Amino acid sequence: MAKKFSELRAGMSPESQARAKARTREMLEEMPLQELRQARGLSQKMLAEVLHVRQPAIAKLEKRTDMYISTLRSHIEAMGGHLEVVARFPDGEVRISNFSDLTTC
């Protein structure tokens, strides 16, 4: 018989629960565009309508490994988000502002 997740979690050690929470945070902080769109409850068709393109264009975009920042920004904004470009160094982070003046496609 299947157990509820809450029952399984209750049986985990505090250390295991902490590791599971940390891993969940990591997974939510980094994901491909397709998973982000799905997590936001949007279909490719819905996003295509917002961006005034056809659904296959969204499918193609989600498979790309290289794209213009303006294209990525349009995609993120169509999902209700805001794109920031951040450079991370051993001694800190810097938000790159060159792209804030780009107009969306």
C-alpha positions as CSV (number, residue, x, y, z in Angstrom):
1,M,0.0,0.0,0.0
2,A,1.3,3.4,-0.9
3,K,2.2,5.8,1.9
4,K,1.6,9.5,1.9
5,F,4.7,11.7,1.4
6,S,4.1,13.5,4.7
7,E,4.3,10.1,6.5
8,L,7.5,9.2,4.7
9,R,9.0,12.6,5.5
10,A,8.0,12.3,9.2
11,G,10.0,9.1,9.4
12,M,13.2,10.7,8.0
13,S,15.9,11.9,10.3
14,P,16.3,15.7,10.7
15,E,19.5,15.5,8.7
16,S,17.8,13.7,5.9
17,Q,15.0,16.2,5.9
18,A,17.5,19.1,5.8
19,R,19.3,17.5,2.8
20,A,16.0,17.0,1.0
21,K,15.0,20.6,1.6
22,A,18.4,21.8,0.4
23,R,18.2,19.7,-2.8
24,T,14.7,20.9,-3.5
25,R,15.9,24.5,-3.2
26,E,18.7,23.7,-5.6
27,M,16.4,22.1,-8.1
28,L,14.0,25.1,-8.0
29,E,16.8,27.6,-8.4
30,E,18.1,26.0,-11.7
31,M,15.9,24.5,-14.4
32,P,15.6,24.5,-18.2
33,L,13.2,26.9,-19.9
34,Q,10.7,24.1,-20.6
35,E,10.5,23.1,-17.0
36,L,10.3,26.7,-15.9
37,R,7.4,27.3,-18.3
38,Q,5.6,24.1,-17.0
39,A,6.3,25.1,-13.4
40,R,4.6,28.5,-14.1
41,G,1.5,26.6,-15.4
42,L,1.9,27.7,-19.0
43,S,1.6,25.6,-22.2
44,Q,3.8,26.3,-25.3
45,K,0.6,27.4,-27.0
46,M,-0.2,29.9,-24.3
47,L,3.3,31.3,-24.3
48,A,3.3,31.5,-28.2
49,E,0.1,33.6,-28.0
50,V,1.7,36.1,-25.6
51,L,4.8,36.3,-27.8
52,H,2.8,36.5,-31.1
53,V,4.6,33.5,-32.5
54,R,3.5,29.9,-33.4
55,Q,3.8,27.1,-30.9
56,P,6.7,25.3,-32.8
57,A,8.8,28.4,-32.4
58,I,8.5,28.0,-28.6
59,A,9.4,24.3,-28.8
60,K,12.5,25.2,-30.9
61,L,13.5,28.0,-28.5
62,E,13.3,25.7,-25.5
63,K,15.7,23.3,-27.1
64,R,18.3,25.9,-27.9
65,T,21.6,26.0,-26.0
66,D,22.5,29.5,-27.3
67,M,20.3,32.5,-27.9
68,Y,20.3,36.3,-27.8
69,I,19.7,37.9,-24.4
70,S,16.8,39.9,-25.9
71,T,15.1,36.6,-27.0
72,L,15.6,35.1,-23.5
73,R,14.3,38.3,-21.9
74,S,11.1,38.2,-24.0
75,H,10.5,34.6,-23.1
76,I,11.0,35.3,-19.4
77,E,8.8,38.4,-19.4
78,A,6.1,36.5,-21.3
79,M,6.0,34.1,-18.3
80,G,5.7,37.1,-15.9
81,G,9.3,37.2,-14.9
82,H,12.2,39.6,-15.1
83,L,15.6,38.7,-16.5
84,E,18.8,39.8,-14.7
85,V,22.3,38.9,-15.8
86,V,24.7,38.3,-12.9
87,A,28.4,37.5,-13.0
88,R,29.6,35.5,-10.0
89,F,33.2,35.7,-8.8
90,P,35.0,34.2,-5.8
91,D,34.8,37.6,-4.1
92,G,31.2,38.5,-4.9
93,E,28.5,39.1,-7.5
94,V,28.0,41.8,-10.1
95,R,24.7,42.5,-11.8
96,I,25.5,43.3,-15.5
97,S,23.5,46.4,-16.5
98,N,24.4,46.7,-20.2
99,F,21.3,44.7,-21.1
100,S,18.7,46.7,-19.1
101,D,18.2,49.1,-22.0
102,L,17.5,46.4,-24.6
103,T,14.0,46.6,-26.0
104,T,12.0,43.3,-26.0
105,C,11.4,41.6,-29.3
